[in-house]
Structure formats: C-alpha cells, structure tokens
Amino acid sequence: MLFVDFLRGRRRLRVSVCKPPCSFWFLLLFGIGGLVLFIHLQDLSDMVLQQAPAGVKFRGTTQSRQCSQFSEVVGSVSARINHHSEESDVDPISPMQLPDSQWKRQAATPGSREHDPGSQRVTKRHRKLLKTSPVLRPHTNSSLQSSRRLSDVQESRRRIVREVCGKYRSNISRTITPHLVSRIYVEDRHKLLYCEVPKAGCSNWKRVLMVLAGVANSTREINHVAVHYDNHLKRLDSFDRQGITKRLETYTKVLFVREPMERLVSAFRDKFESPNSYYHPVFGKPIISKYRVNASQTALKTGSGVTFREFIHYLLDVHRPVGMDIHWEAADQLCSPCHLHYDFIGKVETLEEDANFLLRKIGAPENLSYPSFKDGNPKAARTSTQITQHYFSQLNASERQRAYDFYYMDYLMFNYSKPYKDLY
C-alpha cells in the first residue's frame, strides 16, 4: 500500500514537472504576437519612407516615443520568456531593433531609379502594400504659400477689372453676341475658354490647347502652320446660342494680356520688319502711300520698309486707309472683359508662373507645362522694355500721348503703369 502511494506521488510530480504553467504559454504567445505586429509596423514605416520625395525628412517625435515604449514592452516579455526557456529548453527570442525614424534622403544619380540605397530591398510585403496604399504627396509650406499668393493675385486682377468696368462701362448692353466671343477658343475636355490676344503668348497657348484636346502629344511637335492655319481648335462663336451660354456659365474663362506699348512694338517688328507676304502688300502699301512724302515706286509697289512713325500715324488716324488688325487691337476690344467676366487673367510679364498655375488648377496632365520657345522669327530678340523705349523715342510727346490714349482702357483694366512720366 505504501509502495502504491509512493508511485502515484512520483507520477503527479512528473506531470507537474513536465507541464509548464499556463502563464508561461500566455507570455510566449503574447510575445510572439507582439513581435509579428512590430515587424508589420516596421514594414509600413519602411514603405512610407520609400514613398517620400527626395529631400523630405520624417521627424519621429511622438512616433519614436511610441516605438520605444513598445520596444520596452517587447523586451520585458522577451526577458520573461528567456527566463522560462532556461527551465523548459525553449529557444530564446531576441527583440528586434527599431528602425531609425529620421532618414537622410540622398539625391538620385542621373542613371539611378532609386533615391535611397537602402530602399532597394523591396520584399513581397512591400510590393503588396505599395499596390494598396495611397502615395503620400506632402505639400511643402513654400508651395502652399505660392498657391495662396497666386490665388490672391488673381482675385486682385479680377477686382480691378470689375471696378474699371463699373466706372467706365456700367451702361453697356449685357447681351452676348457671337461677335463678342469670336476670339475665344474652346477646349471641352478640361472645360476651358481661352481668349486670343495676339503678341501675348497666344501661339503657345494654342499649342497647349491642342495637347489638352488630344490633337497632339507634345507642344514641341506642333509647328507654326498647324497652330495658325489647320483649324484644330473650335471657336466659341461656332456654337449655337445655347452652346455659347452653357460654356460661358460653366467653363473656366481665361485671358492673357501684355503691356500695351510693348505688345504694339512686338506686332510692328513681327509684321513689318520681317518678310511677310500678307502684311506688306495689304497694310504696308496703303500706309506708305498715305503717310510717306516722295515715296519710291519700289516702296509703293511692295509695301516694304514701313517705319514705326508711319505705323503710328496709321494707328491713330480716324480715317485709316486700311482697317484694324487683331495684332494691335486693344485687348479690351478683342476679349470684352466687361461682358464676359473672366475667371483667370494672366500676364506676359509673369507668363510661365501664371500659365502653369492655371494648368494645375484645371487638372492638366502633370507633364504638360507652358512652352517657352519663340514661335515667330526665332532668331530675333524678344521685345523688351528697352526695345520698346527705343521705338517710342522716335515719336514726339503728342504722338506718345495719343498712343497711350488709344490703349487707355487696357492700362486701367489690367493695372499697367504709365510708360512715360510726361503722360497724363
């Protein structure tokens, strides 16, 4: 009897020795689960750092504190597991090291595809998460400030036009006729209406509209003939009254202008100082015939060699020998801003910045920007303030004053300063 009791006692002792306590298994499972979760969080952290643009640093203040606290918990669990493993022959599990939360992004070499040498190790979990997670596009303070500044500039320009129209054009008819919208081009895909003002970047704007409409893939592949003579773009006056009204109410209406005197000189240089088979015979011959004394037969026959002063006399003459042309017509007359209330008013003086800001606003493709190349007479220097002053120095004070009066509404509406101190 005593021998049987002795055997039962040894059996109970052996069972209690072989079976680890329940708390050990709980701690073991808790530690393994915590490590799996931590590995997943580390993968997410690596993925976010890989997606960040070059130059962006993540400061791990709150996040690093949380990670260090989690590491302490995992470390304590691992220590307790190690303590039990010494008694139960369980392999120890060492805690993982936390990743550095502040990464220094390195600039990509010209032939490289990665910005960070350490980001070249991409696991299956990385690829899966990259497919399902949205790409982070942080906006820098400078880009947000620039956007706000340009939006404020647009509001100021629209306000000035409204004030000038209210003061000088308050009694105009509100009826929209086809003639008022005859210079406006339509781009339906991005709901854009662009009023053409020649010598204010219009050729390149037509190229941009053609790319937006899907006519071409790049502005570079569109030549001068395709821009001006192939009729790839629709004008607003080609639609019926309902189509015109609908687009005016729902589309973004855009107008780009230029300092009036500078635009005038640019037009003169382009049409009269370069060979031109249209402007020389159509405009040059009657201008020379009326305003030049003792004109030669060659000049009367070809219309070549019109001087800037002769051109100004033609422009200011109420009895012109030949009609007006859109290249020197006032922007106020071409685009009727008091009737149409433009949403965006750009200027040649800030052309690239204004144009690209507009393209981002209307959702244009990211790779599309306003082209900077010169369309007509690419070898000639662009008309600048200095060149404009040189041409206007050929005129007397009265002629300069009358030229300023001719473009007076453009100067007021678009807030350009008087080009000469003696003007009133």
Wavefront OBJ file of the C-alpha trace (Angstrom):
o trace
v 0.000 0.000 0.000
v 2.776 2.396 0.859
v 4.560 1.417 -2.349
v 1.468 2.252 -4.460
v 1.113 5.671 -2.822
v 4.775 6.320 -3.482
v 4.345 5.519 -7.198
v 1.274 7.802 -7.502
v 3.176 10.656 -5.863
v 6.082 10.275 -8.295
v 3.605 10.290 -11.243
v 1.972 13.528 -10.068
v 5.370 15.102 -9.552
v 6.485 14.059 -13.048
v 3.326 15.520 -14.638
v 3.745 18.809 -12.756
v 7.397 18.988 -13.785
v 6.732 18.205 -17.467
v 3.776 20.613 -17.832
v 4.819 24.268 -17.898
v 2.452 26.661 -16.109
v -0.347 28.361 -18.119
v 1.224 31.778 -17.514
v 4.301 30.655 -19.478
v 2.252 29.822 -22.605
v 0.303 33.078 -22.288
v 3.517 35.104 -22.125
v 5.039 33.154 -25.011
v 2.021 33.718 -27.290
v 1.811 37.397 -26.253
v 5.488 37.928 -27.084
v 5.268 36.222 -30.478
v 2.119 38.197 -31.388
v 3.751 41.447 -30.346
v 6.828 40.720 -32.467
v 4.688 39.900 -35.541
v 2.794 43.179 -35.083
v 6.048 45.087 -34.659
v 7.512 43.559 -37.845
v 4.371 44.663 -39.734
v 4.643 48.203 -38.363
v 8.312 48.322 -39.340
v 7.430 47.299 -42.916
v 4.829 50.063 -43.072
v 7.403 52.577 -41.789
v 9.917 51.466 -44.434
v 7.275 51.722 -47.130
v 6.285 55.307 -46.173
v 9.918 56.375 -46.112
v 10.478 54.863 -49.573
v 7.477 56.721 -50.995
v 8.514 60.092 -49.612
v 10.019 62.536 -52.173
v 13.708 63.275 -52.085
v 14.594 65.853 -49.507
v 11.651 65.094 -47.210
v 12.506 64.045 -43.652
v 10.161 62.485 -41.153
v 10.732 63.624 -37.643
v 9.979 60.840 -35.258
v 8.948 62.679 -32.094
v 5.673 61.123 -30.982
v 6.120 58.104 -33.235
v 9.615 57.319 -31.933
v 8.432 57.600 -28.313
v 5.624 55.149 -29.040
v 8.032 52.787 -30.769
v 10.491 52.938 -27.834
v 7.684 52.225 -25.356
v 6.586 49.276 -27.469
v 10.193 48.073 -27.619
v 10.401 48.151 -23.809
v 7.228 46.019 -23.554
v 8.543 43.547 -26.106
v 11.899 43.482 -24.307
v 10.326 42.725 -20.930
v 8.194 39.966 -22.453
v 11.244 38.519 -24.156
v 13.190 38.563 -20.887
v 10.452 36.648 -19.095
v 10.302 34.159 -21.972
v 14.066 33.711 -21.767
v 13.770 33.067 -18.017
v 11.253 30.268 -18.656
v 13.228 28.924 -21.581
v 16.163 28.173 -19.312
v 13.903 25.808 -17.362
v 11.977 24.348 -20.335
v 14.633 24.203 -23.108
v 12.769 26.825 -25.289
v 14.902 28.796 -27.798
v 15.207 32.443 -26.725
v 13.538 35.125 -28.895
v 15.551 38.360 -29.096
v 13.708 41.634 -29.591
v 14.136 43.406 -32.975
v 15.861 46.734 -33.225
v 13.733 49.732 -34.095
v 14.469 51.496 -37.406
v 15.918 54.994 -37.302
v 12.964 57.360 -37.692
v 14.982 60.131 -39.322
v 16.235 59.166 -42.739
v 18.623 61.219 -44.793
v 17.413 61.046 -48.357
v 20.224 61.019 -50.896
v 19.973 62.688 -54.280
v 19.460 60.269 -57.146
v 22.288 59.851 -59.617
v 21.416 60.560 -63.281
v 21.081 56.893 -64.161
v 19.589 55.603 -60.933
v 15.965 54.680 -60.278
v 16.087 54.992 -56.505
v 16.683 57.944 -54.210
v 17.933 55.866 -51.274
v 20.447 52.993 -51.445
v 18.736 51.311 -48.521
v 15.380 51.334 -50.284
v 16.483 48.867 -52.979
v 15.498 45.886 -50.781
v 11.792 45.516 -51.535
v 10.070 42.478 -50.042
v 6.839 40.849 -51.202
v 5.054 42.576 -48.338
v 6.425 45.937 -49.558
v 5.129 45.356 -53.083
v 1.720 44.318 -51.807
v 1.448 47.354 -49.576
v 2.674 49.716 -52.324
v -0.136 48.499 -54.575
v -2.855 49.036 -51.994
v -1.627 52.109 -50.121
v -2.051 55.671 -51.421
v 1.101 57.565 -52.369
v 1.893 60.317 -49.913
v 2.385 63.701 -51.616
v 3.304 66.151 -48.885
v 2.854 69.804 -49.760
v 5.706 71.987 -48.655
v 4.997 75.286 -46.990
v 6.585 77.133 -49.912
v 4.268 75.535 -52.493
v 1.202 76.253 -50.369
v 2.301 79.851 -49.863
v 2.933 80.217 -53.598
v -0.532 78.852 -54.393
v -2.180 81.256 -51.939
v -0.156 84.167 -53.317
v -1.138 83.411 -56.923
v -4.788 82.986 -55.919
v -4.667 86.387 -54.202
v -3.122 87.917 -57.333
v -5.971 86.548 -59.439
v -8.582 87.916 -57.063
v -6.904 91.331 -57.193
v -6.807 91.351 -61.003
v -10.486 90.369 -61.277
v -11.443 93.021 -58.737
v -9.651 95.777 -60.675
v -11.394 94.782 -63.905
v -14.777 94.843 -62.136
v -14.077 98.294 -60.682
v -12.972 99.760 -64.032
v -15.951 98.238 -65.818
v -18.289 99.570 -63.143
v -16.844 103.062 -63.532
v -16.497 103.336 -67.313
v -18.779 100.656 -68.819
v -21.749 100.481 -66.452
v -24.264 101.288 -69.177
v -23.182 98.655 -71.727
v -25.619 96.069 -73.042
v -25.469 92.687 -71.289
v -26.449 90.780 -74.430
v -23.793 88.301 -75.539
v -23.484 88.358 -79.329
v -21.371 85.986 -81.474
v -19.054 88.903 -82.256
v -18.153 89.318 -78.566
v -16.932 85.707 -78.351
v -15.378 85.425 -81.827
v -11.793 85.433 -80.440
v -12.438 82.729 -77.831
v -11.164 79.168 -78.348
v -12.934 76.193 -76.747
v -11.343 73.139 -75.103
v -14.207 70.911 -73.959
v -12.256 68.120 -72.225
v -10.962 70.443 -69.493
v -13.804 72.980 -69.839
v -11.545 75.847 -70.818
v -12.288 79.037 -72.785
v -9.231 80.990 -73.942
v -9.486 84.460 -75.483
v -6.764 85.046 -78.051
v -4.748 88.251 -77.643
v -2.033 88.232 -80.357
v 1.520 89.023 -79.213
v 0.603 87.924 -75.682
v 1.704 84.289 -75.888
v -1.275 83.141 -77.967
v 0.651 80.806 -80.320
v 1.986 78.698 -77.474
v -1.387 78.810 -75.732
v -2.952 77.295 -78.844
v -0.343 74.541 -78.686
v -1.291 73.872 -75.060
v -4.990 73.727 -76.006
v -4.233 71.236 -78.790
v -2.406 68.954 -76.348
v -5.261 69.257 -73.831
v -7.748 68.363 -76.582
v -5.745 65.277 -77.591
v -4.784 66.624 -81.017
v -1.060 66.266 -80.211
v 1.029 64.585 -77.537
v 3.517 67.413 -77.057
v 3.674 71.136 -77.751
v 7.091 70.601 -79.378
v 5.657 68.620 -82.273
v 3.181 71.362 -83.329
v 4.608 73.693 -85.978
v 3.581 77.249 -86.859
v 1.289 76.191 -89.728
v -0.586 73.673 -87.591
v -1.128 76.315 -84.899
v -2.499 79.089 -87.095
v -3.926 77.515 -90.252
v -5.050 73.903 -89.669
v -8.175 74.784 -87.637
v -7.744 72.119 -84.972
v -9.490 74.260 -82.350
v -13.113 75.383 -82.225
v -14.160 78.970 -81.618
v -16.994 79.784 -79.275
v -18.973 81.621 -81.963
v -19.238 78.355 -83.950
v -21.771 77.036 -81.397
v -25.449 77.921 -81.216
v -26.730 80.354 -78.612
v -27.449 77.607 -76.087
v -23.964 76.128 -76.521
v -22.374 79.546 -76.092
v -24.369 80.359 -72.955
v -23.741 76.964 -71.350
v -19.976 77.188 -71.841
v -19.756 80.773 -70.631
v -21.577 79.780 -67.438
v -19.706 76.546 -66.652
v -16.231 76.741 -68.219
v -13.087 78.471 -66.930
v -12.687 81.696 -68.915
v -9.053 82.696 -69.448
v -7.427 85.885 -70.719
v -3.711 86.704 -71.048
v -2.590 90.294 -71.622
v 0.641 92.246 -72.126
v 1.908 95.781 -71.513
v 0.141 97.615 -74.398
v 3.095 99.595 -75.806
v 5.356 96.552 -75.666
v 2.715 94.458 -77.411
v 2.353 97.140 -80.104
v 6.105 97.247 -80.799
v 6.213 93.443 -80.893
v 3.461 93.404 -83.527
v 5.204 96.062 -85.638
v 8.545 94.220 -85.574
v 6.920 90.914 -86.480
v 4.728 92.151 -89.344
v 6.722 94.981 -90.904
v 10.417 94.400 -90.157
v 10.423 90.786 -91.320
v 9.438 89.439 -94.741
v 5.683 88.967 -94.847
v 3.628 88.166 -97.922
v 0.381 89.413 -96.365
v 1.063 92.462 -94.177
v 3.447 94.198 -96.565
v 1.075 94.381 -99.543
v -2.200 94.625 -97.556
v -1.106 97.120 -94.889
v 2.312 98.388 -95.971
v 1.348 99.719 -99.399
v -1.577 101.933 -98.249
v 0.393 103.143 -95.184
v 3.369 104.226 -97.299
v 1.078 105.730 -99.923
v -0.718 107.977 -97.406
v 1.922 108.858 -94.826
v 5.237 108.962 -96.725
v 6.255 112.002 -98.719
v 8.011 111.288 -102.019
v 7.729 107.535 -101.636
v 9.702 105.492 -104.149
v 7.982 103.344 -106.729
v 9.555 100.247 -105.192
v 8.127 101.054 -101.757
v 4.703 101.831 -103.231
v 4.769 98.576 -105.181
v 5.979 96.202 -102.424
v 4.792 97.909 -99.228
v 8.109 97.024 -97.563
v 10.011 99.331 -95.252
v 7.179 100.903 -93.208
v 8.688 102.989 -90.388
v 7.396 102.880 -86.833
v 6.287 106.501 -87.009
v 4.302 105.840 -90.209
v 2.712 102.855 -88.486
v 1.682 105.019 -85.500
v 0.171 107.628 -87.840
v -1.930 104.877 -89.424
v -2.956 103.512 -85.993
v -4.140 106.905 -84.688
v -5.853 108.054 -87.875
v -9.655 108.050 -87.625
v -9.696 107.774 -91.439
v -7.289 104.881 -91.821
v -6.528 103.811 -95.382
v -6.898 100.168 -94.293
v -8.809 98.596 -91.413
v -7.668 97.442 -87.978
v -5.932 94.146 -87.240
v -6.131 91.860 -84.222
v -2.364 92.071 -83.653
v -2.628 95.695 -82.499
v -6.287 95.848 -81.499
v -6.734 96.617 -77.794
v -7.321 93.589 -75.556
v -10.418 95.335 -74.212
v -11.910 95.269 -77.718
v -10.789 91.726 -78.535
v -11.999 89.932 -75.413
v -14.766 92.141 -73.929
v -13.840 91.646 -70.240
v -16.721 93.846 -69.067
v -19.205 91.455 -70.713
v -17.634 88.071 -70.068
v -16.177 88.287 -66.518
v -13.011 86.217 -66.916
v -12.104 83.723 -64.188
v -8.354 83.893 -64.813
v -6.326 86.896 -66.003
v -2.704 86.145 -66.784
v 0.073 88.494 -67.842
v 3.019 88.032 -70.189
v 5.233 89.630 -67.545
v 4.561 86.595 -65.308
v 3.600 84.236 -68.127
v 5.256 80.971 -67.101
v 4.171 81.203 -63.466
v 0.592 82.202 -64.314
v 0.186 79.641 -67.085
v 1.472 76.660 -65.109
v -0.603 77.672 -62.078
v -3.688 77.647 -64.307
v -2.792 74.262 -65.831
v -2.569 72.668 -62.384
v -5.896 74.260 -61.407
v -7.785 72.780 -64.386
v -6.292 69.310 -63.885
v -3.976 69.272 -66.908
v -1.518 66.358 -67.212
v 1.439 66.672 -64.862
v 3.933 66.553 -67.748
v 2.280 69.455 -69.580
v 3.687 72.913 -68.981
v 3.581 76.153 -70.911
v 6.296 76.102 -73.619
v 8.924 78.825 -73.555
v 10.149 78.688 -77.161
v 9.631 81.626 -79.529
v 7.213 80.985 -82.404
v 7.720 83.734 -84.994
v 11.188 84.985 -86.006
v 13.030 82.732 -83.530
v 16.385 84.423 -84.213
v 15.119 87.910 -83.332
v 15.361 89.119 -79.748
v 12.141 89.220 -77.779
v 10.576 92.654 -77.496
v 11.608 94.017 -74.111
v 11.049 97.248 -72.202
v 14.358 98.609 -73.515
v 13.483 97.800 -77.136
v 10.037 99.373 -76.675
v 11.567 102.571 -75.330
v 13.904 102.714 -78.325
v 10.971 102.665 -80.772
v 8.887 105.179 -78.843
v 11.846 107.568 -78.645
v 11.220 108.128 -82.385
v 7.885 109.794 -81.532
v 7.209 113.215 -80.077
v 5.312 113.777 -76.821
v 1.976 114.301 -78.567
v 2.236 111.048 -80.521
v 3.174 109.109 -77.375
v 0.203 110.629 -75.538
v -2.231 109.681 -78.310
v -0.842 106.139 -78.420
v -1.349 105.883 -74.642
v -4.920 107.172 -75.043
v -5.562 104.514 -77.689
v -4.811 101.768 -75.130
v -6.096 103.683 -72.098
v -8.683 101.072 -71.053
v -6.107 98.292 -71.261
v -3.813 100.271 -68.948
v -6.639 100.793 -66.445
v -8.245 97.326 -66.537
v -5.022 95.365 -66.275
v -3.271 97.753 -63.872
v -0.276 98.722 -66.014
v 1.696 101.831 -65.044
v 2.125 104.769 -67.377
v 5.180 104.035 -69.541
v 6.351 107.683 -69.634
v 6.348 110.389 -66.990
v 5.054 113.101 -69.337
v 1.774 111.237 -69.980
v -1.422 112.378 -68.327
l 1 2 3 4 5 6 7 8 9 10 11 12 13 14 15 16 17 18 19 20 21 22 23 24 25 26 27 28 29 30 31 32 33 34 35 36 37 38 39 40 41 42 43 44 45 46 47 48 49 50 51 52 53 54 55 56 57 58 59 60 61 62 63 64 65 66 67 68 69 70 71 72 73 74 75 76 77 78 79 80 81 82 83 84 85 86 87 88 89 90 91 92 93 94 95 96 97 98 99 100 101 102 103 104 105 106 107 108 109 110 111 112 113 114 115 116 117 118 119 120 121 122 123 124 125 126 127 128 129 130 131 132 133 134 135 136 137 138 139 140 141 142 143 144 145 146 147 148 149 150 151 152 153 154 155 156 157 158 159 160 161 162 163 164 165 166 167 168 169 170 171 172 173 174 175 176 177 178 179 180 181 182 183 184 185 186 187 188 189 190 191 192 193 194 195 196 197 198 199 200 201 202 203 204 205 206 207 208 209 210 211 212 213 214 215 216 217 218 219 220 221 222 223 224 225 226 227 228 229 230 231 232 233 234 235 236 237 238 239 240 241 242 243 244 245 246 247 248 249 250 251 252 253 254 255 256 257 258 259 260 261 262 263 264 265 266 267 268 269 270 271 272 273 274 275 276 277 278 279 280 281 282 283 284 285 286 287 288 289 290 291 292 293 294 295 296 297 298 299 300 301 302 303 304 305 306 307 308 309 310 311 312 313 314 315 316 317 318 319 320 321 322 323 324 325 326 327 328 329 330 331 332 333 334 335 336 337 338 339 340 341 342 343 344 345 346 347 348 349 350 351 352 353 354 355 356 357 358 359 360 361 362 363 364 365 366 367 368 369 370 371 372 373 374 375 376 377 378 379 380 381 382 383 384 385 386 387 388 389 390 391 392 393 394 395 396 397 398 399 400 401 402 403 404 405 406 407 408 409 410 411 412 413 414 415 416 417 418 419 420 421 422 423 424
